[in-house]
Amino acid sequence: MMDLINEAPLEALFDEYSGRTFADKIKIFKKWCDFGGVPEHKATLQRLYKELDELRPIRNFLVHGETWEGAFKGKPYQPYRVGLVKKNLEYLDEFERADHGPNVFDVQQVRDATRRCAGIHQELTELRDAIAATAVPCEEQVKDAP
């Protein structure tokens, strides 16, 4: 998407993007999409930015976590994804005591987060395709020989 709407070479975008955290990648994505400018799709991009911002902490807990099993709050024994909580060495003990915070996800919550990711990906794909379908190819400027 960033490559499609900007003149910067893909290598430059890749260099800026690689090795960054997910939060940084979202910021870079927003910056380049806003810079590239697609005013007719601004509302869609703004909504997708919001969805990415809301999904980021959930995604981080799911990616940076461990899978444990337990039976809590009348639910059957099942796996849970327990996300790492920075500066809290007790987060697994809290899970065992059923002190579940925003870092604990049951199977359905993991599925819901996965569905949200897939939805964002699908919308970005559709947006990219819509932009590409209306794009006007750039003609290379030929310089006169000396």
N, C-alpha and C positions, 0 to 999 in steps of 0.2 A: 504494500500500500504506500509506504513512504517513498519507495523507488518510483512508483507510477506517477506520483504527483509532484515530484521534485526533480530538478536537473542534476543534483549531486550524483556522482557515480555510485553505483551499488557498493563498491569497495569502501568508499568513504562512510556510507551509512553503516556498513558491517563493522568497520573499525570502531565507530562511535558506540555501537550497540553491543558488541561482543564483550564478554567478561563482566557485564554489569548485573546488578541485582534486578529482580522483577520490578521493583518500585522504580528504579532508574530507567528501565526499559519502557515502562508506561509513560514516564515524563518525556523521554526522548521521542517516543511515538507521537505524543500529543504535540510536542514542539514542531516536529517535521510535518505533521499533517496540517497544523495551523499555518505553518510557513508556506507549505505548498499551495494552500488555499483552494478549497472546493466549496465556494459559498452556497451552492445549491444543495449541498449535503451537510452543511454545518450542523443543523439540528440533529441529524442522525449521529454524526461524530460526537457531539456533545453528550448525547445519551449513552453512546458506547464508552466514552471516557468515564462517565459516572459508574457504569456497570463494571468497568475494569477496576476503578478505585474501590468499589464495594467488594469485589471478588478478591482483591489482593491479599488482605489479611487471612481470609479463609484459605486461599491457595497456599500461602506461606505456612500455615499450620499443617495443612495436609502434606505438603512436600517435605517440610522439616519436622517430621514427627515419627512416631513409632506406632505399631499396631499391637494392641492389647485386647484381651477378652475379658468380659465380665457380664454380670446381670444386675441391672440397676433400675430403680423406679418402676418395678413391675414389668419391665421388658425382658424378653428371653435372653439367655446367655448368647452373646454375639460378639463379633469383633468391633473394636472402636479404634479410630485413628486419634492419637493423642499428640497434639502439636507441642513442640518445644516452646517453653515460655522463657524468654531471656531474663536473666538475673533471678530465676526462680528454680532452685535445685529441687524443690519439693513438688514439682508439677506431676510427677508420676505417683507420688504418695497421695496427692490430692485426688487423682483419678481413682486410686484404690479405695479412698474414703468416700467416693461418690460426690466429691466437691467439684462438679463439672462446670468449668467455665467455657468461654468461647473457643477454647483450644481442643475441645473433645467433640468428636463427630461419630455418630452411629452410621450404620451401613446406608440408611436412607439419606442422611445428610451428605455423605460422600457422593452418592449418586446424584443428588440435587446439585451439588457444586460442579460435578462433571457435566451435567446437562447444561448448566449456566455457561461453562467454558465452551462447550460445543455450540451453544446458541450465539455467543459472541463471535466465535470463529466463523460460523455460517453467515452472520450479518456482515462481517468484514469482507468475506469472500464475495457476497452479493454486491456490496458497495463498490469494491474494487472492480468487479465485472461491469457494473453500470458505468463507472467512470471510464474504464477502458473502451467500452462500446461507443462512447461519445467523444473520445479523444481524437484530436487532429494531429496527424503525424508531423513532426518537425522536419523541415527540409534542411539538410546541411548546407551551409553557406560555402560556396566555392570561391576561393580567392583567386584572383587573376595572377597568372604566372608573372614573375618579374621580367 
